[in-house]
Amino acid sequence: MAGLVHGLLQGVSIDAAAVWGQAAAGLVVASSLSALKDLPPGGLRRMVSR
């Protein structure tokens, strides 16, 4: 019984980690997109060539 509960808890924590990872990735993408919008024209090329 304890093993079953432990397995369920592990599955839930793995699912939660995946959800948090997706949320974090979404935040990173959103913030980098907004940063790109704020760049002056040609700013991205300067950043990349550096």
N, C-alpha and C positions, 0 to 999 in steps of 0.2 A: 504493500500500500504506500509506504513512504517513497519507494522508488517511483511509483506512478505519479505521485504529487510532485516529486523532484523533477521528473521528466516534463510534466506539464509546465512547471515554473520555468524550466530552461527554455521550452518552446516559446512561452510568452515573452521572456526577456529577449530572446533572439528576434522575435517579431517586433518588439518595441524598439530594439536597436536598429532594425531595418527601417522602420518608420521614421525614427529620429534621423538616420543617415539620409533618407530621401528628403526630409524637411530641410536639413542643413545644406544639402546639395542645391535645393531649390533656392534657398536664401543666398547662397554664394553666387548662383547664376543671376539671380535678380539684381544683386548689388553690383556685380561686374557689368551687367547690361546698363544699369543706370549710370555707372561710372563712365562707360563708353559713350553714352549720350552726352555727358557733360564735357567730354574732351573736345577741344577745338578741332577743326578739320585738319587732317594730317597728323594729329597727335598720336593716333594709334600706330601709324607707321614709324614715328619717332620712337615710341615705346618698344616696338617689336625689333627695330634695327639696333637698339641698344644692346 
